[in-house]
């Protein structure tokens, strides 16, 4: 299984843990809530759902539309996907993982979107791992810029600086999140004795997805299955 397909499976399980959905609803949530999935198509989601069903982590149920009505409308009946007990257990195991993959760009965005369902100690390990990964990246970028500065034209040099500034901003953001976690505050700045809760559906969580990004509109021919 590729890394990207693994991230998609994680996100699908997480969304279905909230409530059962059909394919169109899932795609819409993935596009609007998780910036990493804005460019994917239903042709990518459908095989993922089939794999999760085959593994026993999801079950397919008929939607509200009847077969007769679907036939008259010229389309197939909706299929609703529901998380099984085994699927919930598997998702909770994935949530507890804090290995290097959790720090990478795409995987971190997906993991962060489900921090509201993640224990504080796991959140801290993921945040600290992500910060360390970015600090290493920033050090390499600075060293590379120092070596090549004299050979770069003004526009390429400005692009390099822009990339460094983006990483520096995320490191500052991570520092703020880590400080809040250590102080026992949630993202609204209030003290909490349990897991920090956040709105993972707004798409405005500390730059992931980043400001200025707009979700790709759904194609008119996307039908729910």
C-alpha positions as a printed Julia matrix, in Angstrom:
225×3 Matrix{Float64}:
   0.0    0.0     0.0
   1.41   3.41   -0.97
   1.86   6.15    1.6
  -0.83   8.34    0.0
  -3.39   5.52   -0.1
  -2.62   4.82    3.56
  -3.34   8.47    4.41
  -6.62   8.29    2.5
  -7.7    5.15    4.34
  -6.86   6.82    7.66
  -8.93   9.9     6.77
 -11.91   7.84    5.55
 -11.97   5.79    8.74
 -11.74   8.96   10.82
 -14.63  10.66    9.04
 -16.81   7.58    9.22
 -16.11   7.3    12.92
 -18.1   10.55   13.23
 -21.09   9.24   11.28
 -21.98   6.94    8.35
 -21.8    8.62    4.92
 -22.19   7.79    1.27
 -19.41   8.3    -1.24
 -20.33  11.8    -2.34
 -20.52  13.03    1.26
 -17.15  11.49    2.0
 -15.53  13.1    -1.01
 -16.97  16.49   -0.09
 -15.69  16.23    3.49
 -12.26  15.13    2.31
 -12.08  18.05   -0.13
 -13.29  20.72    2.26
 -11.92  19.54    5.6
  -8.57  18.03    4.63
  -6.51  20.14    2.26
  -4.25  17.23    1.34
  -7.15  15.57   -0.55
  -8.39  18.52   -2.6
  -7.07  17.16   -5.9
  -8.22  13.56   -5.66
 -11.13  12.1    -7.6
 -13.91   9.67   -6.75
 -12.03   7.16   -8.88
  -9.4    7.21   -6.11
 -11.88   7.04   -3.26
 -13.94   4.12   -4.59
 -11.09   1.52   -4.58
 -10.15   2.71   -1.09
 -13.69   2.1     0.16
 -13.77  -1.35   -1.43
 -10.48  -2.23    0.27
 -11.77  -1.1     3.66
 -14.96  -3.14    3.16
 -12.92  -6.21    2.17
 -10.81  -5.82    5.32
 -13.95  -5.82    7.45
 -13.43  -2.22    8.64
 -16.5   -0.87    6.82
 -19.87  -2.26    5.81
 -22.05  -1.13    2.93
 -25.69  -0.34    3.61
 -28.45   0.8     1.25
 -29.24   4.5     1.39
 -32.66   6.12    1.66
 -33.36   6.05   -2.07
 -35.15   2.92   -3.3
 -33.92   0.85   -6.2
 -37.05   1.74   -8.18
 -36.56   5.44   -7.63
 -32.91   5.14   -8.54
 -33.79   3.37  -11.78
 -36.31   6.05  -12.69
 -33.72   8.73  -11.95
 -31.23   6.97  -14.21
 -28.66   6.32  -11.53
 -27.67   3.7    -9.02
 -28.95   3.71   -5.45
 -26.71   5.34   -2.9
 -24.53   3.14   -0.75
 -23.9    4.29    2.8
 -20.61   3.27    4.42
 -20.57   2.53    8.14
 -17.58   1.89   10.4
 -17.52  -1.55   12.03
 -16.25  -2.3    15.52
 -13.1   -3.73   13.92
 -12.74  -0.56   11.86
 -13.02   1.63   14.94
 -10.39  -0.44   16.71
  -8.09  -0.22   13.68
  -8.53   3.55   13.45
  -7.72   3.95   17.15
  -4.53   1.96   16.58
  -3.61   4.28   13.72
  -4.32   7.32   15.91
  -1.86   6.06   18.51
   1.03   5.76   16.05
   3.74   8.44   16.29
   6.37   7.14   13.87
   8.26   9.24   11.29
   5.44   9.06    8.74
   3.28  11.16   11.07
   5.71  14.07   10.64
   5.67  14.18    6.84
   3.72  16.91    5.06
   0.67  15.01    3.8
   0.37  12.59    6.69
   0.76  15.33    9.28
  -2.08  17.35    7.75
  -4.39  14.33    7.97
  -3.26  13.48   11.49
  -3.77  17.06   12.66
  -7.32  17.1    11.29
  -8.16  14.33   13.79
  -6.31  15.73   16.79
  -9.69  16.22   18.47
  -9.94  12.41   18.65
  -6.29  11.95   19.69
  -4.9   11.73   23.21
  -2.74  14.61   24.45
   0.45  12.57   24.8
   0.17  11.38   21.2
  -0.57  14.91   20.0
   2.56  16.14   21.77
   4.78  13.48   20.22
   3.43  14.21   16.73
   3.8   17.98   17.13
   7.31  17.71   18.51
   8.3   15.26   15.79
   6.9   17.57   13.12
   8.78  20.53   14.59
  12.05  18.6    14.62
  11.51  17.52   11.02
  10.9   21.13    9.92
  13.88  22.44   11.89
  16.08  19.92   10.06
  14.57  21.02    6.74
  15.13  24.67    7.59
  18.78  24.06    8.45
  19.34  22.34    5.1
  17.57  25.13    3.24
  19.74  27.77    4.9
  22.91  25.83    4.16
  21.89  25.36    0.53
  21.05  29.04    0.13
  24.4   30.05    1.61
  26.22  27.84   -0.93
  24.27  28.92   -4.0
  23.29  32.53   -3.23
  25.85  34.05   -5.62
  24.73  31.83   -8.51
  21.01  32.55   -8.22
  19.12  35.29  -10.03
  16.91  37.62   -8.03
  13.66  35.73   -8.67
  15.06  32.31   -7.79
  16.62  33.8    -4.68
  13.28  35.33   -3.68
  11.56  31.96   -4.2
  14.12  30.31   -1.92
  13.5   32.95    0.74
   9.76  32.5     0.43
  10.13  28.77    1.01
  12.25  29.38    4.1
   9.76  31.9     5.48
   6.92  29.39    5.03
   8.81  26.77    7.04
   9.73  29.33    9.7
   6.06  30.32   10.06
   5.02  26.71   10.56
   7.73  26.2    13.18
   6.44  29.23   15.09
   2.9   27.88   14.8
   4.03  24.48   16.11
   5.8   26.17   19.02
   2.52  27.85   19.97
   0.59  24.58   19.73
   3.15  22.72   21.82
   3.08  25.45   24.45
  -0.72  25.25   24.58
  -0.64  21.47   24.92
   1.89  21.67   27.75
  -0.23  24.27   29.52
  -3.31  22.08   29.19
  -5.17  24.57   26.97
  -7.27  23.75   23.94
  -7.01  25.75   20.69
  -9.53  28.3    21.95
  -7.18  29.21   24.79
  -9.29  27.7    27.57
  -8.04  25.23   30.14
  -9.27  21.68   29.8
  -8.8   18.56   31.83
  -9.4   16.19   28.95
  -8.43  15.96   25.31
  -8.25  19.24   23.45
 -11.17  19.65   21.09
 -11.04  21.6    17.85
 -13.18  22.29   14.82
 -11.69  20.0    12.18
 -14.32  20.86    9.62
 -13.59  24.55    9.22
 -10.36  24.12    7.25
  -8.84  27.03    9.21
  -6.54  25.24   11.6
  -3.21  26.99   11.9
  -2.51  27.03    8.19
  -3.34  23.4     7.35
  -4.79  23.89    4.81
  -3.02  27.21    4.37
  -4.79  30.57    4.07
  -5.75  31.41    0.53
  -6.37  27.81   -0.46
  -9.79  27.16   -1.9
 -11.41  23.73   -2.19
 -11.79  22.43   -5.72
 -15.49  22.57   -6.64
 -17.27  19.28   -7.06
 -17.82  18.19  -10.63
 -21.47  18.22  -11.65
 -21.25  14.62  -12.79
 -20.1   13.36   -9.37
 -22.92  11.06   -8.36
 -23.23   9.44   -4.97
 -22.6    5.73   -4.79
